[in-house]
């Protein structure tokens, strides 16, 4: 039998086991921990939702049938709360329609009970590898290097090269967070954006980032455009809420 223990230097992934059968959840946890993973057991959907809103997890093993609500409803609630985490469904339902629904809702895999624990570990690792390879392209949480260039207040932003080009022909490198902020503003033009929404989009929902840190990045962006003679009048502060990027000049919000 091949060695299932990962290299010692790799951090242990946290797997949240959402399963109301206490004995089964414990057995799953034992096998995963032997395979070099950390685990957290939640026996109710709402327990899992509360935990995942406050804590980062690498993957969720989610039973479809839970006492308080279905796993399908939970995955929708996680999306609504902007909690992004890979999900493998666990179920005794072998019907194809149930499997398709779980995958359509954003599940990454589907394991039918009873299952082999070696197979379960292998499937978890496969999903984690896929997730990691996707995130390799991320510059920030909301920007990938493969994203198309976009125009912003007279400058051209190129995510692939982390560059910004100005009308005076000067091309400069741009910081990752500044790029993330500009991309989010550009994608939400005309809408009032709360500070929290901007922070969560660029840094991630679990990031501990203060408004003062965001302000410092905003100042750097304003100074960068100002140094090239470009106005950021379309990017305004909405007092007590956040910001608005209004390139068409249709909103009276902000100053």
Helices and strands as residue ranges (DSSP letters): E 14-18, H 22-34, E 38-42, H 45-54, E 59-63, H 71-80, E 86-91, H 96-104, E 109-112, H 117-135, E 138-140, E 143-144, E 150-152, E 155-158, G 159-161, E 163-165, E 171-173, H 176-187, E 192-194, H 195-203, H 211-226, E 235-238, E 242-245
